[in-house]
Amino acid sequence: MIGNTLSEYACVYLVQTAGLDAEKTSALRRACFKGDIKMLCVKNTLLKKAFEASETDYSDLYDLLHGETTLLLSNVGNAPAKLIKDFRDKKDTLPMLKGAYVEETAYIGEESLETLSNIKSKSELIADVIALLQSPAKNVISGLQSGATKLHGILETLSNK
């Protein structure tokens, strides 16, 4: 079952949530649901077997499979990282990132959270490319419109003479 679920998602986050009370855990589940992120609490041995059976090489994450592990699964690379950052209180360090597998790269440790939250999603990259493509076209159209106005003014001046 875990293996089938893993195959449905491109990004896997291993998170430590032990220490969150029931209220905060429920709030985290709701935030995951709203963000289209699947949250699973799993046994490390079952998760390791699912990793080993997968076509994807998760071997860099094997050393992180100790203690309590919660999976956050998403098809948007930065969504779980942003959710973790937004969910935390100013003084709270939970949920804590153990590691992640995003865009065929393993990220290990809490210090990777900032990097992961800055990764652009596919839709953000497409929007950036469209904006870059539109910019020169807008400049050309603007130049043609201002040139047409100048030309119109010159022709009008000449016709008045």
DODO-391895 format. One line per 4 residues: their letters; for each residue x negated, y, z of C-alpha. Coordinates in pm, whole numbers, padded with zeros to 5 digits. Layout:
BEGIN
A	X Y Z; ...
This chain:
BEGIN
MIGN	00000 00000 00000; -00276 00249 00089; -00458 00158 -00233; -00150 00234 -00444
TLSE	-00103 00565 -00268; -00471 00657 -00317; -00444 00594 -00690; -00159 00847 -00718
YACV	-00372 01138 -00592; -00689 01300 -00723; -00806 01451 -00393; -00859 01273 -00062
YLVQ	-00924 01452 00267; -01020 01271 00587; -00909 01475 00886; -00920 01435 01262
TAGL	-00592 01529 01425; -00635 01353 01761; -00577 01612 02027; -00285 01782 01855
DAEK	00030 01765 02065; 00358 01636 01921; 00484 01984 01836; 00171 02078 01641
TSAL	00162 01738 01468; 00521 01787 01354; 00438 02137 01234; 00140 01997 01039
RRAC	00364 01734 00877; 00613 02005 00776; 00335 02223 00634; 00202 01926 00434
FKGD	00550 01854 00300; 00597 02217 00193; 00252 02219 00029; 00314 01894 -00165
IKML	00043 01717 00038; 00092 01360 00157; -00016 01301 00517; -00090 00947 00637
CVKN	-00229 00821 00965; -00425 00507 00881; -00644 00244 01040; -01006 00285 00937
TLLK	-01050 -00083 00845; -00750 -00075 00612; -00864 00252 00459; -01214 00115 00397
KAFE	-01067 -00190 00223; -00851 00038 00008; -01157 00251 -00075; -01356 -00061 -00170
ASET	-01074 -00192 -00390; -01033 00141 -00568; -01188 00217 -00905; -01315 00545 -00759
DYSD	-01643 00537 -00567; -01558 00653 -00214; -01875 00503 -00062; -01999 00843 00063
LYDL	-01695 00857 00294; -01747 00515 00458; -01961 00656 00743; -01674 00890 00837
LHGE	-01436 00604 00912; -01459 00603 01290; -01228 00733 01556; -00885 00853 01453
TTLL	-00841 00929 01081; -00559 01108 00906; -00544 01123 00527; -00433 01434 00343
LSNV	-00372 01350 -00023; -00313 01603 -00297; -00350 01658 -00669; -00462 02017 -00612
GNAP	-00824 02024 -00493; -00808 02323 -00261; -00455 02281 -00120; -00541 02066 00186
AKLI	-00840 02288 00273; -00626 02601 00259; -00356 02427 00464; -00609 02331 00734
KDFR	-00746 02687 00752; -00400 02843 00764; -00271 02593 01019; -00538 02649 01280
DKKD	-00498 02901 01556; -00781 03147 01610; -00920 02939 01898; -00811 02596 01775
TLPM	-01047 02366 01582; -00786 02103 01495; -00718 01959 01250; -01088 01908 01187
LKGA	-01225 01810 00847; -01433 01492 00853; -01486 01480 00479; -01320 01495 00139
YVEE	-01342 01356 -00210; -01249 01627 -00462; -01331 01659 -00832; -01549 01345 -00823
TAYI	-01763 01491 -00543; -01782 01397 -00176; -01787 01677 00081; -01900 01579 00430
GEES	-01835 01767 00752; -01646 02064 00883; -01889 02308 00719; -01751 02205 00377
LETL	-01406 02349 00456; -01490 02697 00326; -01635 02557 00002; -01331 02335 -00052
SNIK	-01085 02619 00008; -01264 02827 -00258; -01245 02559 -00529; -01007 02677 -00796
SKSE	-00714 02458 -00890; -00640 02363 -01249; -00358 02619 -01274; -00583 02894 -01130
LIAD	-00853 02812 -01387; -00601 02819 -01671; -00474 03158 -01553; -00834 03291 -01545
VIAL	-00901 03167 -01900; -00577 03323 -02028; -00665 03654 -01861; -01010 03646 -02022
LQSP	-00861 03572 -02362; -00598 03846 -02331; -00844 04116 -02228; -01023 04161 -02566
AKNV	-00691 04145 -02754; -00547 04418 -02532; -00855 04635 -02594; -00825 04593 -02974
ISGL	-00452 04677 -02971; -00515 04977 -02748; -00793 05097 -02979; -00573 05058 -03286
QSGA	-00286 05245 -03122; -00507 05536 -03014; -00671 05541 -03360; -00331 05551 -03528
TKLH	-00231 05849 -03313; -00549 06035 -03409; -00504 05951 -03778; -00142 06065 -03764
GILE	-00252 06396 -03607; -00520 06452 -03875; -00276 06378 -04159; -00016 06609 -04008
TLSN	-00272 06890 -03977; -00381 06846 -04339; -00021 06842 -04465; 00052 07170 -04281
K	-00237 07344 -04457
